[in-house]
């Protein structure tokens, strides 16, 4: 199994997913009125089909929860993910 990591890159306003140290995906966000709006996410073609989008969403949301953030999933993938994972209802803004 590859080494997968997700870290915030605040200078770029995105959470970055790396696979064995190589950028494999990202979740772009902006903070507006105290709410973290996830606007876009993507996984590089080379890494698709491995469930990494779910890993990116889960780890991004988990990190935002630890910060006490409120989250609005404007990105269609993140919106679908939180709809299917009610354990994040406590941090989601409608």
C-alpha positions as CSV (number, residue, x, y, z in Angstrom):
1,X,0.0,0.0,0.0
2,X,1.2,3.5,-0.8
3,X,1.9,6.1,1.8
4,X,-1.0,8.5,1.6
5,X,-1.1,11.8,3.5
6,X,-3.4,14.8,3.5
7,X,-2.2,18.2,4.7
8,X,-3.4,21.7,4.7
9,X,-1.5,24.2,2.5
10,X,-2.9,27.5,3.7
11,X,-0.8,29.5,1.3
12,X,-2.6,27.8,-1.6
13,X,-6.0,27.6,0.2
14,X,-6.1,23.8,-0.3
15,X,-5.8,20.5,1.4
16,X,-3.3,18.4,-0.5
17,X,-3.3,14.6,-0.8
18,X,0.1,13.1,-1.5
19,X,0.9,9.5,-2.5
20,X,4.4,8.5,-1.7
21,X,5.3,12.2,-1.5
22,X,3.8,13.1,-4.9
23,X,0.8,15.4,-5.2
24,X,-2.1,13.3,-6.1
25,X,-5.1,15.5,-5.4
26,X,-6.5,18.5,-3.6
27,X,-9.5,20.1,-2.0
28,X,-9.6,23.8,-2.6
29,X,-11.3,26.0,0.0
30,X,-11.9,29.6,1.0
31,X,-13.0,31.0,4.4
32,X,-16.0,33.3,4.2
33,X,-17.8,34.8,7.2
34,X,-16.1,32.2,9.4
35,X,-17.2,29.3,7.3
36,X,-14.8,27.1,5.3
37,X,-16.3,26.7,1.8
38,X,-14.8,23.7,-0.1
39,X,-15.2,24.9,-3.6
40,X,-13.4,22.2,-5.7
41,X,-11.7,18.8,-5.3
42,X,-9.9,16.6,-7.7
43,X,-7.7,13.5,-7.9
44,X,-4.9,13.3,-10.5
45,X,-5.8,10.8,-13.3
46,X,-2.8,8.6,-12.3
47,X,-4.3,8.0,-8.9
48,X,-8.0,7.6,-9.8
49,X,-9.9,4.4,-9.0
50,X,-8.1,3.8,-5.7
51,X,-10.7,5.5,-3.3
52,X,-8.4,8.4,-2.8
53,X,-11.2,11.0,-3.2
54,X,-12.9,9.5,-0.2
55,X,-9.7,9.6,1.8
56,X,-9.2,13.3,0.8
57,X,-12.8,14.2,1.9
58,X,-12.6,12.2,5.2
59,X,-9.2,13.6,6.3
60,X,-10.1,17.1,5.2
61,X,-13.3,17.1,7.2
62,X,-11.7,15.4,10.2
63,X,-9.0,18.1,10.3
64,X,-11.6,20.9,9.9
65,X,-13.6,19.4,12.7
66,X,-10.5,19.4,15.0
67,X,-10.2,23.1,14.3
68,X,-13.9,23.7,15.3
69,X,-14.6,24.9,11.7
70,X,-18.0,25.1,10.1
71,X,-18.0,23.7,6.6
72,X,-20.1,24.4,3.5
73,X,-19.5,21.7,0.8
74,X,-19.9,23.7,-2.5
75,X,-17.9,21.1,-4.3
76,X,-20.3,18.5,-5.8
77,X,-18.1,15.6,-4.6
78,X,-17.8,16.9,-1.0
79,X,-21.6,17.6,-1.0
80,X,-22.3,14.0,-2.0
81,X,-19.7,12.7,0.5
82,X,-21.3,14.5,3.5
83,X,-24.8,13.5,2.4
84,X,-23.6,9.9,2.6
85,X,-21.7,10.4,5.9
86,X,-24.1,11.8,8.5
87,X,-21.3,11.7,11.1
88,X,-20.2,15.1,9.7
89,X,-23.6,16.7,10.2
90,X,-22.4,18.6,13.3
91,X,-19.9,20.7,11.2
92,X,-21.9,21.2,8.0
93,X,-23.5,24.5,7.1
94,X,-26.6,24.4,5.0
